Amino acid sequence: MSPKGTALLPSDKEGLYLSGKLLIATPAVQDSCFNKSVIYMCAHNESGAMGVIVNQPIENLHIREIMEQLDIETGDGMRDMPVHFGGPVDSNRGFVLHSGDVTTEGSLVQPDGIALTANVAILREMADGKGPQQSLLMLGYAGWASGQLESEIESGSWIVVPAVRNLVFESENEMKWSAAAATLGIDLSRMTTGQVGHA
């Protein structure tokens, strides 16, 4: 978490990019880091793209441990939650993906009401039980240089689907990959690497 929290990329104003969408890794993605990953796209423009993986909790790491490391006192009203692996870039940097009912300075809010915040103030709100209704805490993010994500989609590495808040925040992590694809009627378990088409 940075003290102020700055957006890595400005929000997509024109709707021409994939900000606010979900990327689903197809079987063509063999990298263990992204295998069966579901990524919420926080920003995407001509300069590049960034998103956070929403279905990879880090084993045996919970929010209270992060709060302790940051010397944030937690109250009884704070919800316990696992910490997620958000991606391989800046893996020591914390982000909160959350519903937009609570925001702080630097929150990047999408039209769908989902926000990304890297400001430690959001954790203080959560510690007091006053945080957003829905939230995921993650370390790191996924990033792409200009044109890189478009090339990966064209090669069949990713399927793009609309983001559904309940799927992002409330679904079981192990179900998100298949559930996200099912919103387009796709059964990823039946898809092989050779069958992946262009998204």
C-alpha positions in Angstrom: 0.0 0.0 0.0 1.3 3.4 -0.8 0.5 6.3 1.6 -1.5 8.3 -1.0 -2.4 5.6 -3.6 -1.9 6.6 -7.2 -3.6 5.1 -10.2 -1.1 3.3 -12.4 -3.0 4.2 -15.5 -5.8 6.6 -16.0 -9.3 5.3 -16.3 -10.6 4.5 -19.8 -13.0 7.4 -20.6 -14.0 6.4 -24.1 -15.1 2.9 -23.5 -12.8 1.7 -26.3 -10.8 -0.6 -24.0 -11.4 -3.4 -21.5 -11.5 -1.4 -18.2 -14.1 -3.0 -16.0 -14.1 -6.3 -17.9 -13.0 -9.8 -16.8 -10.2 -11.7 -18.6 -10.5 -15.4 -18.4 -7.3 -17.5 -19.1 -8.0 -20.1 -21.7 -6.2 -23.5 -21.7 -3.6 -21.9 -24.1 -2.2 -20.1 -21.0 0.3 -22.5 -19.5 2.1 -20.1 -17.3 1.5 -21.3 -13.7 1.0 -17.7 -12.5 -2.0 -17.2 -14.9 -3.2 -20.8 -15.3 -7.1 -20.7 -14.8 -6.9 -17.1 -13.7 -9.7 -14.6 -13.8 -8.5 -11.0 -14.0 -10.5 -7.9 -13.3 -9.3 -5.1 -15.6 -8.7 -1.9 -13.7 -7.3 0.2 -16.5 -6.6 -0.2 -20.2 -5.7 2.5 -22.7 -3.2 3.1 -25.4 -0.3 3.1 -22.9 -1.0 -0.5 -21.7 -3.2 -2.3 -19.2 -3.3 -3.4 -15.6 -5.6 -5.8 -13.7 -5.7 -8.0 -10.7 -6.3 -11.7 -10.4 -9.4 -12.3 -8.4 -9.4 -16.1 -7.9 -5.9 -17.0 -6.4 -5.9 -16.7 -2.6 -2.5 -16.9 -1.0 -2.3 -20.0 1.3 -2.3 -19.2 5.0 -2.2 -15.4 4.6 -5.1 -13.3 6.0 -6.0 -9.7 6.2 -5.2 -9.5 10.0 -1.6 -10.4 9.3 -1.3 -7.5 6.8 -2.9 -5.2 9.3 -0.4 -6.2 11.9 2.5 -5.6 9.5 1.1 -2.1 8.8 0.5 -1.4 12.6 -3.2 -1.0 12.0 -5.3 -1.8 15.0 -8.3 -4.0 14.1 -11.7 -3.9 15.7 -14.3 -6.6 16.2 -16.3 -5.3 13.2 -13.6 -6.2 10.7 -14.4 -9.1 8.3 -11.7 -11.7 8.1 -10.6 -12.5 4.5 -7.8 -14.2 2.7 -5.2 -12.2 0.9 -5.1 -12.8 -2.9 -2.2 -13.0 -5.3 -3.1 -10.1 -7.6 -0.3 -10.7 -10.1 3.5 -10.9 -10.6 4.2 -7.1 -10.8 5.0 -5.3 -7.6 4.1 -8.4 -5.6 4.8 -6.6 -2.3 2.4 -3.8 -3.1 -1.1 -4.0 -1.7 -4.4 -3.3 -3.5 -8.0 -3.5 -2.4 -10.6 -4.3 -5.1 -13.9 -3.3 -3.7 -17.4 -2.0 -4.2 -17.6 1.7 -4.8 -19.7 2.5 -1.7 -16.5 3.6 0.1 -13.6 5.3 -1.7 -10.5 7.2 -0.6 -8.1 9.5 -2.4 -6.7 7.8 -5.4 -9.5 5.2 -5.8 -10.0 4.2 -9.4 -13.7 3.7 -9.8 -15.2 2.0 -12.9 -18.8 2.7 -14.2 -19.8 -0.8 -12.9 -19.3 0.4 -9.3 -16.1 -1.6 -8.7 -13.1 0.3 -7.5 -9.4 -0.3 -7.0 -7.6 1.5 -4.2 -3.9 1.4 -3.2 -4.3 3.9 -0.4 -3.7 2.4 3.1 -6.6 4.6 4.3 -9.0 2.0 2.9 -7.5 -0.6 5.2 -8.0 1.6 8.2 -11.7 1.9 7.2 -11.9 -1.9 6.9 -10.2 -2.3 10.3 -12.9 -0.2 11.9 -15.6 -2.2 10.2 -16.5 0.8 8.1 -15.0 -0.4 4.8 -16.8 -1.3 1.6 -19.5 -3.9 1.5 -17.6 -6.1 -0.9 -13.8 -6.3 -1.1 -10.8 -8.4 -2.0 -7.3 -7.6 -0.7 -4.4 -8.6 -3.0 -0.7 -8.3 -3.4 0.7 -7.4 -6.8 -1.0 -6.9 -10.1 -0.9 -8.0 -13.8 0.4 -5.5 -16.3 0.8 -5.3 -20.0 2.8 -2.9 -22.2 1.1 -1.0 -25.1 -0.5 -3.5 -27.5 0.6 -6.6 -25.6 -2.8 -7.5 -24.2 -4.5 -7.1 -27.6 -1.9 -9.4 -29.1 -2.5 -12.0 -26.4 -6.3 -11.9 -26.9 -5.8 -12.2 -30.6 -3.7 -15.3 -30.1 -6.4 -16.9 -28.0 -4.9 -16.6 -24.6 -7.8 -14.7 -23.0 -11.6 -14.6 -23.2 -13.2 -11.2 -22.4 -16.5 -11.2 -20.5 -18.5 -8.5 -18.6 -17.7 -8.2 -14.9 -20.4 -9.3 -12.5 -19.9 -8.0 -9.0 -21.2 -11.0 -7.2 -19.0 -13.3 -9.3 -15.9 -11.2 -8.5 -16.6 -10.8 -4.8 -18.9 -13.5 -3.6 -18.3 -16.6 -5.7 -16.0 -19.4 -4.3 -12.5 -18.8 -5.7 -12.3 -22.3 -7.3 -15.5 -21.7 -9.1 -14.8 -18.2 -10.6 -12.9 -19.5 -13.7 -15.7 -21.8 -14.9 -18.5 -19.5 -13.7 -17.0 -16.5 -15.6 -16.8 -18.4 -18.8 -20.3 -19.8 -18.3 -21.7 -16.2 -18.6 -20.9 -16.6 -22.3 -22.1 -20.2 -22.5 -18.5 -21.5 -22.7 -17.4 -24.7 -21.0 -13.7 -24.3 -20.5 -13.3 -27.9 -19.3 -14.2 -29.0 -22.9 -11.8 -26.6 -24.5 -8.3 -27.7 -25.5 -5.4 -25.6 -26.5 -6.0 -26.3 -30.1 -9.6 -25.3 -30.0 -9.0 -21.8 -28.6 -10.2 -19.2 -31.0 -9.9 -15.5 -31.1 -11.7 -13.6 -28.3 
